[in-house]
Amino acid sequence: MKKLVLIAVAMMSFALGCGGGGEKPGMTADNPLEIKMVRPWSTAAGSIKLFYLPFIERVNKATEGRVIFTDFGGPEVAPAFEQFRPLLENQFQALYTHASYMQEFTAIGTAGDYVKGGWDVRAECGLISSVQEAYAAKGTHFLGPNVGAGYKIYLADEITSPDLSGLKIRSSGVYDPFIKALGGVATRIPFPEIYTSLEKGIIDGAAYASSGAHRGSWYNIVNYWVDDELGNGGGTGIHFNQKTWDAIPDDMKKVIEDLYEEMAKANMANSVADSQQTDEKMRGEGTIGIKFDAAGMKKWQDTWYTEGKKAFVDSDPDYGQSVGAAMECVKAKQG
């Protein structure tokens, strides 16, 4: 009997030493939890250079080697609009993307684009937590929005009222309800092809983040933009495969979340300043900012909010009510 007990103890010790209930990855730097993260854009994109890559660098330092993020690649890994499924399948463990790129599964995260305001008011109104709940139902943990400056419409020819009738406007999806409601034709074109499409007259304009036009030399191929920006960029953020997030030690989760929130808040301030500088530089190149009268600008802004909310939030049978209520709260506080 004694011999059997000794054998059992030895087998348990062997199992523990081989990982059968032993130390989980991420508990120490000697046994790190490795996370491959994918992005929808090239490393030349502003959001990747200024947020995504610095986040990886800073979080790897902050976790002291216990959790290691690596940039696994961009559209060459999977096209931007097809990256959510392989995340769910754990082909990679984290994804930095925009909510409009995952409409096959849910578009609820675009709610963050249709309101103005930074991280704090979104958290206070429950917009961040309600969107996180919606994504959790799909199998991911969403860290929250990387809030930035809003969006603008860049045009080859001038418009004098909020009317896009007959104009083909480049869209990534989040702009579709707005463009269509104002009579335009939303045209899906990947970011790298926007310049050429404008140059050749394939499209009449492009909807894009308000801070990228000058870096892209768009002043060579557009003559106007509507001066007042739409919403704030709040649909982009980092998603984790839920099982991966659950495997991260709790103290490391807090490190990651705190760092992300800090960087997202800083990005808001930097992005707004960048947007203002972009406008100044575009004007310096001879491009003209269009200003509508008060009624026209109200229609421009109201259409952005109302049509986006109706298309992507109110239509969600499970989370549309909670996310929509949070949007209304933010709008009431921010105007």
Secondary structure, 3 states (H helix, E strand, C coil): CHHHHHHHHHHHHHHHHCCCCCCCCCCCCCCCEEEEEECCCCCCCHHHHHHHHHHHHHHHHHCCCCEEEEEEECCCCCCHHHCHHHHHCCCCCEEEEEHHHHCCCCCHHHHHHCCCCCHHHHHHCCHHHHHHHHHHCCCEEEEEECCECCEEEEECCCCCCCCCCCCEEEECCCCHHHHHHCCCEEEECCHHHHHHHHHCCCCCEEEEECCCCCCCCHHHCCCEEECCCECCECCEEEEEEHHHHHHCCHHHHHHHHHHHHHHHHHHHHHHHHHHHHHHHHHHHCCCEEECCCHHHHHHHHHHHHHHHHHHHCCCCCCCHHHHHHHHHHHHHHHC
